[in-house]
Amino acid sequence: MASRPEPRFSTRLRVRVRGVDSFGHPFQQDAYTCDISRGGARLDGTPCVIDQAAVIEIQHRGRRARYKVVWIGGYGTALHAQAGLQCLESGECIWGHLPAPSAPMTRFS
């Protein structure tokens, strides 16, 4: 497995997810992060009807950014309703201040 370009931080933050589902209907709902990084996140509680490669908006504490869905957890697996996201807006980090890469943490709020 290749190493990740940036560290991930395990944390549970409430976010608002907005987008268009697989049927072309707009949605918005709350979800929670499992882990975050400057350029992405893994969410739990995502809609089951979003497509991989969909572009969604994530909002956290008044900050917003667009993300691309890069993977979706399989139905019936432990990762069901989870999605991996990549931020599409360079330099945009909606999570606020993250620790330096040399100081990973297990809880961030």
Biopython code that builds the backbone (N, CA, C, O; Angstrom):
import numpy as np
from Bio.PDB.StructureBuilder import StructureBuilder

atoms = [
    (1, "MET", "N", (0.848, -1.181, 0.000)),
    (1, "MET", "CA", (0.000, 0.000, 0.000)),
    (1, "MET", "C", (0.888, 1.237, 0.000)),
    (1, "MET", "O", (1.852, 1.314, 0.761)),
    (2, "ALA", "N", (0.567, 2.191, -0.842)),
    (2, "ALA", "CA", (1.340, 3.426, -0.932)),
    (2, "ALA", "C", (1.079, 4.302, 0.285)),
    (2, "ALA", "O", (-0.005, 4.279, 0.866)),
    (3, "SER", "N", (2.092, 5.071, 0.656)),
    (3, "SER", "CA", (1.897, 5.970, 1.793)),
    (3, "SER", "C", (1.026, 7.145, 1.371)),
    (3, "SER", "O", (1.020, 7.533, 0.203)),
    (4, "ARG", "N", (0.316, 7.690, 2.296)),
    (4, "ARG", "CA", (-0.588, 8.813, 2.030)),
    (4, "ARG", "C", (0.222, 10.104, 1.955)),
    (4, "ARG", "O", (1.236, 10.244, 2.639)),
    (5, "PRO", "N", (-0.224, 11.048, 1.125)),
    (5, "PRO", "CA", (0.522, 12.299, 0.969)),
    (5, "PRO", "C", (0.441, 13.206, 2.192)),
    (5, "PRO", "O", (1.263, 14.110, 2.343)),
    (6, "GLU", "N", (-0.526, 12.980, 3.056)),
    (6, "GLU", "CA", (-0.679, 13.794, 4.258)),
    (6, "GLU", "C", (-1.311, 12.950, 5.354)),
    (6, "GLU", "O", (-2.026, 11.992, 5.061)),
    (7, "PRO", "N", (-1.059, 13.291, 6.601)),
    (7, "PRO", "CA", (-1.612, 12.477, 7.692)),
    (7, "PRO", "C", (-3.118, 12.666, 7.840)),
    (7, "PRO", "O", (-3.675, 13.712, 7.509)),
    (8, "ARG", "N", (-3.748, 11.624, 8.346)),
    (8, "ARG", "CA", (-5.165, 11.675, 8.687)),
    (8, "ARG", "C", (-5.282, 11.759, 10.200)),
    (8, "ARG", "O", (-4.445, 11.243, 10.940)),
    (9, "PHE", "N", (-6.346, 12.425, 10.637)),
    (9, "PHE", "CA", (-6.598, 12.566, 12.063)),
    (9, "PHE", "C", (-7.976, 11.992, 12.360)),
    (9, "PHE", "O", (-8.977, 12.416, 11.785)),
    (10, "SER", "N", (-8.011, 11.037, 13.251)),
    (10, "SER", "CA", (-9.262, 10.394, 13.625)),
    (10, "SER", "C", (-10.074, 11.343, 14.499)),
    (10, "SER", "O", (-9.632, 11.740, 15.577)),
    (11, "THR", "N", (-11.262, 11.701, 14.026)),
    (11, "THR", "CA", (-12.112, 12.613, 14.779)),
    (11, "THR", "C", (-13.546, 12.493, 14.297)),
    (11, "THR", "O", (-13.802, 12.115, 13.154)),
    (12, "ARG", "N", (-14.462, 12.815, 15.167)),
    (12, "ARG", "CA", (-15.891, 12.767, 14.827)),
    (12, "ARG", "C", (-16.443, 14.190, 14.889)),
    (12, "ARG", "O", (-16.701, 14.725, 15.967)),
    (13, "LEU", "N", (-16.617, 14.789, 13.717)),
    (13, "LEU", "CA", (-17.159, 16.136, 13.593)),
    (13, "LEU", "C", (-18.471, 16.063, 12.820)),
    (13, "LEU", "O", (-18.578, 15.327, 11.840)),
    (14, "ARG", "N", (-19.458, 16.818, 13.257)),
    (14, "ARG", "CA", (-20.731, 16.875, 12.537)),
    (14, "ARG", "C", (-20.588, 17.821, 11.348)),
    (14, "ARG", "O", (-20.075, 18.932, 11.487)),
    (15, "VAL", "N", (-21.043, 17.374, 10.184)),
    (15, "VAL", "CA", (-20.976, 18.174, 8.965)),
    (15, "VAL", "C", (-22.330, 18.136, 8.258)),
    (15, "VAL", "O", (-23.142, 17.241, 8.493)),
    (16, "ARG", "N", (-22.557, 19.108, 7.402)),
    (16, "ARG", "CA", (-23.737, 19.144, 6.539)),
    (16, "ARG", "C", (-23.272, 18.766, 5.139)),
    (16, "ARG", "O", (-22.324, 19.351, 4.616)),
    (17, "VAL", "N", (-23.939, 17.786, 4.532)),
    (17, "VAL", "CA", (-23.601, 17.309, 3.192)),
    (17, "VAL", "C", (-24.712, 17.741, 2.237)),
    (17, "VAL", "O", (-25.893, 17.532, 2.516)),
    (18, "ARG", "N", (-24.333, 18.341, 1.118)),
    (18, "ARG", "CA", (-25.299, 18.751, 0.089)),
    (18, "ARG", "C", (-24.830, 18.257, -1.263)),
    (18, "ARG", "O", (-23.634, 18.243, -1.557)),
    (19, "GLY", "N", (-25.782, 17.855, -2.077)),
    (19, "GLY", "CA", (-25.436, 17.407, -3.418)),
    (19, "GLY", "C", (-26.652, 16.948, -4.174)),
    (19, "GLY", "O", (-27.787, 17.297, -3.848)),
    (20, "VAL", "N", (-26.388, 16.150, -5.199)),
    (20, "VAL", "CA", (-27.439, 15.564, -6.023)),
    (20, "VAL", "C", (-27.241, 14.057, -5.983)),
    (20, "VAL", "O", (-26.132, 13.568, -6.199)),
    (21, "ASP", "N", (-28.321, 13.311, -5.706)),
    (21, "ASP", "CA", (-28.199, 11.856, -5.593)),
    (21, "ASP", "C", (-28.171, 11.189, -6.974)),
    (21, "ASP", "O", (-28.230, 11.863, -8.003)),
    (22, "SER", "N", (-28.080, 9.864, -6.977)),
    (22, "SER", "CA", (-27.994, 9.086, -8.215)),
    (22, "SER", "C", (-29.213, 9.251, -9.110)),
    (22, "SER", "O", (-29.143, 8.991, -10.311)),
    (23, "PHE", "N", (-30.327, 9.681, -8.532)),
    (23, "PHE", "CA", (-31.569, 9.845, -9.287)),
    (23, "PHE", "C", (-31.767, 11.287, -9.762)),
    (23, "PHE", "O", (-32.793, 11.609, -10.360)),
    (24, "GLY", "N", (-30.795, 12.144, -9.498)),
    (24, "GLY", "CA", (-30.877, 13.531, -9.926)),
    (24, "GLY", "C", (-31.621, 14.442, -8.965)),
    (24, "GLY", "O", (-31.930, 15.582, -9.311)),
    (25, "HIS", "N", (-31.916, 13.955, -7.755)),
    (25, "HIS", "CA", (-32.636, 14.748, -6.762)),
    (25, "HIS", "C", (-31.655, 15.417, -5.797)),
    (25, "HIS", "O", (-30.737, 14.770, -5.294)),
    (26, "PRO", "N", (-31.850, 16.709, -5.541)),
    (26, "PRO", "CA", (-30.982, 17.376, -4.561)),
    (26, "PRO", "C", (-31.241, 16.842, -3.151)),
    (26, "PRO", "O", (-32.367, 16.482, -2.807)),
    (27, "PHE", "N", (-30.198, 16.798, -2.356)),
    (27, "PHE", "CA", (-30.347, 16.371, -0.960)),
    (27, "PHE", "C", (-29.452, 17.228, -0.086)),
    (27, "PHE", "O", (-28.503, 17.852, -0.559)),
    (28, "GLN", "N", (-29.769, 17.244, 1.181)),
    (28, "GLN", "CA", (-28.883, 17.782, 2.206)),
    (28, "GLN", "C", (-29.179, 17.023, 3.477)),
    (28, "GLN", "O", (-30.339, 16.782, 3.813)),
    (29, "GLN", "N", (-28.141, 16.651, 4.176)),
    (29, "GLN", "CA", (-28.295, 15.909, 5.420)),
    (29, "GLN", "C", (-27.036, 16.033, 6.252)),
    (29, "GLN", "O", (-25.979, 16.419, 5.752)),
    (30, "ASP", "N", (-27.159, 15.702, 7.518)),
    (30, "ASP", "CA", (-26.008, 15.697, 8.408)),
    (30, "ASP", "C", (-25.287, 14.362, 8.314)),
    (30, "ASP", "O", (-25.902, 13.324, 8.071)),
    (31, "ALA", "N", (-23.981, 14.405, 8.508)),
    (31, "ALA", "CA", (-23.142, 13.212, 8.574)),
    (31, "ALA", "C", (-22.026, 13.520, 9.564)),
    (31, "ALA", "O", (-21.961, 14.621, 10.112)),
    (32, "TYR", "N", (-21.153, 12.551, 9.791)),
    (32, "TYR", "CA", (-20.044, 12.712, 10.725)),
    (32, "TYR", "C", (-18.747, 12.248, 10.088)),
    (32, "TYR", "O", (-18.727, 11.292, 9.312)),
    (33, "THR", "N", (-17.661, 12.940, 10.426)),
    (33, "THR", "CA", (-16.362, 12.506, 9.933)),
    (33, "THR", "C", (-15.888, 11.303, 10.751)),
    (33, "THR", "O", (-16.196, 11.170, 11.935)),
    (34, "CYS", "N", (-15.136, 10.441, 10.087)),
    (34, "CYS", "CA", (-14.404, 9.361, 10.765)),
    (34, "CYS", "C", (-12.953, 9.783, 10.923)),
    (34, "CYS", "O", (-12.340, 9.599, 11.975)),
    (35, "ASP", "N", (-12.421, 10.357, 9.846)),
    (35, "ASP", "CA", (-11.083, 10.932, 9.888)),
    (35, "ASP", "C", (-11.010, 12.068, 8.876)),
    (35, "ASP", "O", (-11.793, 12.130, 7.928)),
    (36, "ILE", "N", (-10.060, 12.957, 9.095)),
    (36, "ILE", "CA", (-9.916, 14.141, 8.248)),
    (36, "ILE", "C", (-8.446, 14.378, 7.933)),
    (36, "ILE", "O", (-7.555, 13.910, 8.643)),
    (37, "SER", "N", (-8.217, 15.113, 6.854)),
    (37, "SER", "CA", (-6.881, 15.596, 6.508)),
    (37, "SER", "C", (-7.080, 16.938, 5.817)),
    (37, "SER", "O", (-8.214, 17.353, 5.583)),
    (38, "ARG", "N", (-6.002, 17.609, 5.495)),
    (38, "ARG", "CA", (-6.131, 18.904, 4.818)),
    (38, "ARG", "C", (-6.838, 18.768, 3.474)),
    (38, "ARG", "O", (-7.547, 19.684, 3.058)),
    (39, "GLY", "N", (-6.658, 17.658, 2.799)),
    (39, "GLY", "CA", (-7.206, 17.504, 1.456)),
    (39, "GLY", "C", (-8.341, 16.518, 1.306)),
    (39, "GLY", "O", (-8.744, 16.208, 0.185)),
    (40, "GLY", "N", (-8.868, 16.017, 2.413)),
    (40, "GLY", "CA", (-9.942, 15.041, 2.275)),
    (40, "GLY", "C", (-10.555, 14.654, 3.596)),
    (40, "GLY", "O", (-10.247, 15.220, 4.645)),
    (41, "ALA", "N", (-11.437, 13.665, 3.517)),
    (41, "ALA", "CA", (-12.121, 13.176, 4.714)),
    (41, "ALA", "C", (-12.758, 11.830, 4.414)),
    (41, "ALA", "O", (-12.966, 11.458, 3.259)),
    (42, "ARG", "N", (-13.057, 11.121, 5.473)),
    (42, "ARG", "CA", (-13.901, 9.926, 5.376)),
    (42, "ARG", "C", (-15.124, 10.218, 6.226)),
    (42, "ARG", "O", (-15.010, 10.536, 7.409)),
    (43, "LEU", "N", (-16.306, 10.107, 5.608)),
    (43, "LEU", "CA", (-17.552, 10.407, 6.297)),
    (43, "LEU", "C", (-18.327, 9.147, 6.596)),
    (43, "LEU", "O", (-18.234, 8.154, 5.875)),
    (44, "ASP", "N", (-19.095, 9.199, 7.671)),
    (44, "ASP", "CA", (-20.042, 8.146, 8.023)),
    (44, "ASP", "C", (-21.426, 8.771, 8.035)),
    (44, "ASP", "O", (-21.605, 9.878, 8.543)),
    (45, "GLY", "N", (-22.405, 8.069, 7.480)),
    (45, "GLY", "CA", (-23.767, 8.589, 7.428)),
    (45, "GLY", "C", (-24.074, 9.291, 6.125)),
    (45, "GLY", "O", (-24.984, 10.117, 6.057)),
    (46, "THR", "N", (-23.318, 8.965, 5.088)),
    (46, "THR", "CA", (-23.571, 9.577, 3.784)),
    (46, "THR", "C", (-24.759, 8.889, 3.121)),
    (46, "THR", "O", (-25.061, 7.737, 3.431)),
    (47, "PRO", "N", (-25.426, 9.581, 2.220)),
    (47, "PRO", "CA", (-26.563, 8.965, 1.534)),
    (47, "PRO", "C", (-26.123, 7.739, 0.745)),
    (47, "PRO", "O", (-25.063, 7.749, 0.119)),
    (48, "CYS", "N", (-26.912, 6.712, 0.771)),
    (48, "CYS", "CA", (-26.581, 5.478, 0.052)),
    (48, "CYS", "C", (-26.757, 5.634, -1.449)),
    (48, "CYS", "O", (-26.339, 4.766, -2.216)),
    (49, "VAL", "N", (-27.366, 6.721, -1.872)),
    (49, "VAL", "CA", (-27.669, 6.882, -3.293)),
    (49, "VAL", "C", (-26.793, 7.935, -3.973)),
    (49, "VAL", "O", (-27.201, 8.526, -4.973)),
    (50, "ILE", "N", (-25.591, 8.174, -3.437)),
    (50, "ILE", "CA", (-24.662, 9.050, -4.154)),
    (50, "ILE", "C", (-23.718, 8.177, -4.964)),
    (50, "ILE", "O", (-23.445, 7.030, -4.611)),
    (51, "ASP", "N", (-23.234, 8.735, -6.040)),
    (51, "ASP", "CA", (-22.344, 7.999, -6.937)),
    (51, "ASP", "C", (-20.891, 8.314, -6.655)),
    (51, "ASP", "O", (-20.544, 9.416, -6.231)),
    (52, "GLN", "N", (-20.048, 7.322, -6.898)),
    (52, "GLN", "CA", (-18.625, 7.588, -6.865)),
    (52, "GLN", "C", (-18.333, 8.607, -7.956)),
    (52, "GLN", "O", (-18.917, 8.526, -9.037)),
    (53, "ALA", "N", (-17.460, 9.549, -7.707)),
    (53, "ALA", "CA", (-17.091, 10.651, -8.599)),
    (53, "ALA", "C", (-18.080, 11.812, -8.522)),
    (53, "ALA", "O", (-17.880, 12.820, -9.200)),
    (54, "ALA", "N", (-19.138, 11.705, -7.720)),
    (54, "ALA", "CA", (-20.061, 12.828, -7.539)),
    (54, "ALA", "C", (-19.330, 13.960, -6.833)),
    (54, "ALA", "O", (-18.398, 13.722, -6.064)),
    (55, "VAL", "N", (-19.749, 15.175, -7.092)),
    (55, "VAL", "CA", (-19.214, 16.342, -6.401)),
    (55, "VAL", "C", (-20.269, 16.804, -5.407)),
    (55, "VAL", "O", (-21.416, 17.065, -5.770)),
    (56, "ILE", "N", (-19.859, 16.899, -4.143)),
    (56, "ILE", "CA", (-20.767, 17.310, -3.076)),
    (56, "ILE", "C", (-20.153, 18.484, -2.323)),
    (56, "ILE", "O", (-18.957, 18.754, -2.426)),
    (57, "GLU", "N", (-20.989, 19.167, -1.573)),
    (57, "GLU", "CA", (-20.502, 20.260, -0.737)),
    (57, "GLU", "C", (-20.543, 19.803, 0.712)),
    (57, "GLU", "O", (-21.528, 19.217, 1.163)),
    (58, "ILE", "N", (-19.468, 20.076, 1.434)),
    (58, "ILE", "CA", (-19.401, 19.787, 2.864)),
    (58, "ILE", "C", (-19.313, 21.113, 3.589)),
    (58, "ILE", "O", (-18.531, 21.987, 3.215)),
    (59, "GLN", "N", (-20.118, 21.259, 4.629)),
    (59, "GLN", "CA", (-20.086, 22.470, 5.451)),
    (59, "GLN", "C", (-19.784, 22.062, 6.887)),
    (59, "GLN", "O", (-20.369, 21.124, 7.428)),
    (60, "HIS", "N", (-18.845, 22.803, 7.490)),
    (60, "HIS", "CA", (-18.484, 22.575, 8.893)),
    (60, "HIS", "C", (-18.218, 23.923, 9.543)),
    (60, "HIS", "O", (-17.324, 24.659, 9.124)),
    (61, "ARG", "N", (-18.991, 24.241, 10.562)),
    (61, "ARG", "CA", (-18.834, 25.497, 11.312)),
    (61, "ARG", "C", (-18.736, 26.730, 10.417)),
    (61, "ARG", "O", (-17.856, 27.572, 10.596)),
    (62, "GLY", "N", (-19.638, 26.823, 9.464)),
    (62, "GLY", "CA", (-19.694, 27.996, 8.600)),
    (62, "GLY", "C", (-18.732, 27.986, 7.429)),
    (62, "GLY", "O", (-18.804, 28.866, 6.570)),
    (63, "ARG", "N", (-17.836, 27.016, 7.370)),
    (63, "ARG", "CA", (-16.904, 26.903, 6.244)),
    (63, "ARG", "C", (-17.445, 25.859, 5.275)),
    (63, "ARG", "O", (-18.029, 24.857, 5.689)),
    (64, "ARG", "N", (-17.245, 26.100, 3.989)),
    (64, "ARG", "CA", (-17.740, 25.186, 2.956)),
    (64, "ARG", "C", (-16.660, 24.907, 1.937)),
    (64, "ARG", "O", (-15.799, 25.744, 1.664)),
    (65, "ALA", "N", (-16.726, 23.703, 1.378)),
    (65, "ALA", "CA", (-15.831, 23.355, 0.273)),
    (65, "ALA", "C", (-16.484, 22.237, -0.533)),
    (65, "ALA", "O", (-17.310, 21.475, -0.029)),
    (66, "ARG", "N", (-16.084, 22.165, -1.803)),
    (66, "ARG", "CA", (-16.571, 21.092, -2.678)),
    (66, "ARG", "C", (-15.594, 19.912, -2.599)),
    (66, "ARG", "O", (-14.376, 20.087, -2.565)),
    (67, "TYR", "N", (-16.171, 18.711, -2.572)),
    (67, "TYR", "CA", (-15.395, 17.479, -2.487)),
    (67, "TYR", "C", (-15.868, 16.497, -3.549)),
    (67, "TYR", "O", (-17.042, 16.473, -3.917)),
    (68, "LYS", "N", (-14.940, 15.698, -4.028)),
    (68, "LYS", "CA", (-15.263, 14.615, -4.960)),
    (68, "LYS", "C", (-15.325, 13.314, -4.170)),
    (68, "LYS", "O", (-14.451, 13.043, -3.347)),
    (69, "VAL", "N", (-16.352, 12.513, -4.416)),
    (69, "VAL", "CA", (-16.484, 11.202, -3.779)),
    (69, "VAL", "C", (-15.531, 10.256, -4.511)),
    (69, "VAL", "O", (-15.703, 10.001, -5.703)),
    (70, "VAL", "N", (-14.523, 9.734, -3.798)),
    (70, "VAL", "CA", (-13.535, 8.860, -4.435)),
    (70, "VAL", "C", (-13.787, 7.383, -4.148)),
    (70, "VAL", "O", (-13.305, 6.523, -4.883)),
    (71, "TRP", "N", (-14.527, 7.083, -3.104)),
    (71, "TRP", "CA", (-14.956, 5.708, -2.871)),
    (71, "TRP", "C", (-16.183, 5.700, -1.962)),
    (71, "TRP", "O", (-16.417, 6.631, -1.191)),
    (72, "ILE", "N", (-16.953, 4.632, -2.074)),
    (72, "ILE", "CA", (-18.163, 4.445, -1.271)),
    (72, "ILE", "C", (-18.091, 3.056, -0.662)),
    (72, "ILE", "O", (-17.778, 2.088, -1.355)),
    (73, "GLY", "N", (-18.381, 2.953, 0.637)),
    (73, "GLY", "CA", (-18.385, 1.655, 1.304)),
    (73, "GLY", "C", (-19.465, 0.749, 0.748)),
    (73, "GLY", "O", (-20.572, 1.198, 0.449)),
    (74, "GLY", "N", (-19.143, -0.521, 0.611)),
    (74, "GLY", "CA", (-20.071, -1.480, 0.023)),
    (74, "GLY", "C", (-21.242, -1.815, 0.935)),
    (74, "GLY", "O", (-21.098, -1.890, 2.156)),
    (75, "TYR", "N", (-22.391, -2.013, 0.327)),
    (75, "TYR", "CA", (-23.602, -2.379, 1.060)),
    (75, "TYR", "C", (-23.372, -3.702, 1.800)),
    (75, "TYR", "O", (-22.843, -4.655, 1.227)),
    (76, "GLY", "N", (-23.764, -3.752, 3.051)),
    (76, "GLY", "CA", (-23.624, -4.968, 3.844)),
    (76, "GLY", "C", (-22.245, -5.151, 4.466)),
    (76, "GLY", "O", (-21.990, -6.168, 5.110)),
    (77, "THR", "N", (-21.349, -4.175, 4.281)),
    (77, "THR", "CA", (-20.020, -4.265, 4.873)),
    (77, "THR", "C", (-19.931, -3.317, 6.071)),
    (77, "THR", "O", (-20.846, -2.531, 6.321)),
    (78, "ALA", "N", (-18.836, -3.399, 6.796)),
    (78, "ALA", "CA", (-18.619, -2.498, 7.936)),
    (78, "ALA", "C", (-18.469, -1.049, 7.485)),
    (78, "ALA", "O", (-18.620, -0.134, 8.294)),
    (79, "LEU", "N", (-18.175, -0.831, 6.212)),
    (79, "LEU", "CA", (-17.995, 0.514, 5.686)),
    (79, "LEU", "C", (-19.252, 1.061, 5.000)),
    (79, "LEU", "O", (-19.208, 2.129, 4.389)),
    (80, "HIS", "N", (-20.355, 0.345, 5.096)),
    (80, "HIS", "CA", (-21.617, 0.796, 4.507)),
    (80, "HIS", "C", (-21.963, 2.191, 5.032)),
    (80, "HIS", "O", (-21.813, 2.457, 6.225)),
    (81, "ALA", "N", (-22.418, 3.067, 4.165)),
    (81, "ALA", "CA", (-22.792, 4.458, 4.479)),
    (81, "ALA", "C", (-21.571, 5.332, 4.761)),
    (81, "ALA", "O", (-21.708, 6.438, 5.284)),
    (82, "GLN", "N", (-20.374, 4.842, 4.416)),
    (82, "GLN", "CA", (-19.184, 5.675, 4.510)),
    (82, "GLN", "C", (-18.721, 6.048, 3.107)),
    (82, "GLN", "O", (-18.975, 5.332, 2.138)),
    (83, "ALA", "N", (-18.034, 7.184, 3.020)),
    (83, "ALA", "CA", (-17.512, 7.632, 1.735)),
    (83, "ALA", "C", (-16.179, 8.334, 1.952)),
    (83, "ALA", "O", (-15.993, 9.051, 2.936)),
    (84, "GLY", "N", (-15.269, 8.122, 1.036)),
    (84, "GLY", "CA", (-13.987, 8.815, 1.037)),
    (84, "GLY", "C", (-14.072, 10.011, 0.105)),
    (84, "GLY", "O", (-14.565, 9.897, -1.018)),
    (85, "LEU", "N", (-13.593, 11.151, 0.566)),
    (85, "LEU", "CA", (-13.722, 12.393, -0.179)),
    (85, "LEU", "C", (-12.377, 13.060, -0.415)),
    (85, "LEU", "O", (-11.473, 12.974, 0.416)),
    (86, "GLN", "N", (-12.256, 13.727, -1.558)),
    (86, "GLN", "CA", (-11.064, 14.505, -1.886)),
    (86, "GLN", "C", (-11.507, 15.938, -2.130)),
    (86, "GLN", "O", (-12.419, 16.181, -2.921)),
    (87, "CYS", "N", (-10.866, 16.891, -1.454)),
    (87, "CYS", "CA", (-11.214, 18.297, -1.609)),
    (87, "CYS", "C", (-10.825, 18.788, -2.999)),
    (87, "CYS", "O", (-9.724, 18.516, -3.479)),
    (88, "LEU", "N", (-11.735, 19.508, -3.636)),
    (88, "LEU", "CA", (-11.496, 20.037, -4.977)),
    (88, "LEU", "C", (-10.995, 21.467, -4.967)),
    (88, "LEU", "O", (-10.651, 22.009, -6.018)),
    (89, "GLU", "N", (-10.947, 22.082, -3.805)),
    (89, "GLU", "CA", (-10.549, 23.481, -3.706)),
    (89, "GLU", "C", (-9.190, 23.571, -3.018)),
    (89, "GLU", "O", (-9.086, 23.475, -1.795)),
    (90, "SER", "N", (-8.157, 23.757, -3.828)),
    (90, "SER", "CA", (-6.802, 23.770, -3.283)),
    (90, "SER", "C", (-6.637, 24.905, -2.278)),
    (90, "SER", "O", (-7.126, 26.017, -2.475)),
    (91, "GLY", "N", (-5.950, 24.596, -1.223)),
    (91, "GLY", "CA", (-5.707, 25.581, -0.178)),
    (91, "GLY", "C", (-6.863, 25.768, 0.786)),
    (91, "GLY", "O", (-6.741, 26.518, 1.754)),
    (92, "GLU", "N", (-7.972, 25.107, 0.544)),
    (92, "GLU", "CA", (-9.161, 25.263, 1.389)),
    (92, "GLU", "C", (-9.203, 24.119, 2.407)),
    (92, "GLU", "O", (-9.259, 22.949, 2.030)),
    (93, "CYS", "N", (-9.175, 24.460, 3.681)),
    (93, "CYS", "CA", (-9.286, 23.448, 4.742)),
    (93, "CYS", "C", (-10.406, 23.884, 5.679)),
    (93, "CYS", "O", (-10.231, 24.796, 6.487)),
    (94, "ILE", "N", (-11.544, 23.232, 5.566)),
    (94, "ILE", "CA", (-12.709, 23.639, 6.357)),
    (94, "ILE", "C", (-12.633, 23.171, 7.803)),
    (94, "ILE", "O", (-13.491, 23.530, 8.611)),
    (95, "TRP", "N", (-11.634, 22.385, 8.141)),
    (95, "TRP", "CA", (-11.539, 21.812, 9.488)),
    (95, "TRP", "C", (-10.887, 22.753, 10.487)),
    (95, "TRP", "O", (-10.851, 22.452, 11.680)),
    (96, "GLY", "N", (-10.380, 23.869, 10.033)),
    (96, "GLY", "CA", (-9.671, 24.758, 10.946)),
    (96, "GLY", "C", (-8.220, 24.340, 11.036)),
    (96, "GLY", "O", (-7.677, 23.750, 10.101)),
    (97, "HIS", "N", (-7.592, 24.642, 12.154)),
    (97, "HIS", "CA", (-6.173, 24.340, 12.334)),
    (97, "HIS", "C", (-5.978, 22.853, 12.597)),
    (97, "HIS", "O", (-6.586, 22.300, 13.513)),
    (98, "LEU", "N", (-5.135, 22.202, 11.800)),
    (98, "LEU", "CA", (-4.767, 20.810, 12.031)),
    (98, "LEU", "C", (-3.348, 20.773, 12.566)),
    (98, "LEU", "O", (-2.535, 21.627, 12.210)),
    (99, "PRO", "N", (-3.033, 19.811, 13.407)),
    (99, "PRO", "CA", (-1.672, 19.718, 13.951)),
    (99, "PRO", "C", (-0.637, 19.478, 12.849)),
    (99, "PRO", "O", (-0.978, 19.058, 11.743)),
    (100, "ALA", "N", (0.602, 19.745, 13.161)),
    (100, "ALA", "CA", (1.696, 19.492, 12.230)),
    (100, "ALA", "C", (1.771, 18.000, 11.934)),
    (100, "ALA", "O", (1.419, 17.192, 12.794)),
    (101, "PRO", "N", (2.221, 17.610, 10.740)),
    (101, "PRO", "CA", (2.294, 16.207, 10.368)),
    (101, "PRO", "C", (3.093, 15.339, 11.335)),
    (101, "PRO", "O", (2.837, 14.139, 11.430)),
    (102, "SER", "N", (4.045, 15.910, 12.046)),
    (102, "SER", "CA", (4.866, 15.117, 12.965)),
    (102, "SER", "C", (4.153, 14.843, 14.286)),
    (102, "SER", "O", (4.675, 14.109, 15.125)),
    (103, "ALA", "N", (2.991, 15.410, 14.480)),
    (103, "ALA", "CA", (2.267, 15.237, 15.752)),
    (103, "ALA", "C", (0.850, 14.731, 15.528)),
    (103, "ALA", "O", (-0.111, 15.438, 15.832)),
    (104, "PRO", "N", (0.696, 13.478, 14.984)),
    (104, "PRO", "CA", (-0.650, 12.970, 14.770)),
    (104, "PRO", "C", (-1.406, 12.829, 16.094)),
    (104, "PRO", "O", (-0.812, 12.598, 17.148)),
    (105, "MET", "N", (-2.684, 12.969, 16.014)),
    (105, "MET", "CA", (-3.507, 12.871, 17.218)),
    (105, "MET", "C", (-4.670, 11.931, 16.982)),
    (105, "MET", "O", (-4.985, 11.607, 15.837)),
    (106, "THR", "N", (-5.303, 11.495, 18.038)),
    (106, "THR", "CA", (-6.422, 10.584, 17.899)),
    (106, "THR", "C", (-7.760, 11.255, 18.131)),
    (106, "THR", "O", (-8.807, 10.671, 17.852)),
    (107, "ARG", "N", (-7.734, 12.461, 18.632)),
    (107, "ARG", "CA", (-9.003, 13.183, 18.883)),
    (107, "ARG", "C", (-8.809, 14.648, 18.545)),
    (107, "ARG", "O", (-7.850, 15.277, 18.992)),
    (108, "PHE", "N", (-9.721, 15.187, 17.757)),
    (108, "PHE", "CA", (-9.650, 16.591, 17.350)),
    (108, "PHE", "C", (-11.049, 17.146, 17.352)),
    (108, "PHE", "O", (-11.962, 16.497, 16.842)),
    (109, "SER", "N", (-11.255, 18.339, 17.913)),
    (109, "SER", "CA", (-12.603, 18.912, 17.909)),
    (109, "SER", "C", (-12.558, 20.376, 17.568)),
    (109, "SER", "O", (-13.600, 21.030, 17.516)),
]
sb = StructureBuilder()
sb.init_structure("model")
sb.init_model(0)
sb.init_chain("A")
sb.init_seg("    ")
for serial, (resi, resn, name, xyz) in enumerate(atoms, 1):
    if name == "N":
        sb.init_residue(resn, " ", resi, " ")
    sb.init_atom(name, np.array(xyz, "f"), 0.0, 1.0, " ", f" {name:<3s}", serial, name[0])
structure = sb.get_structure()
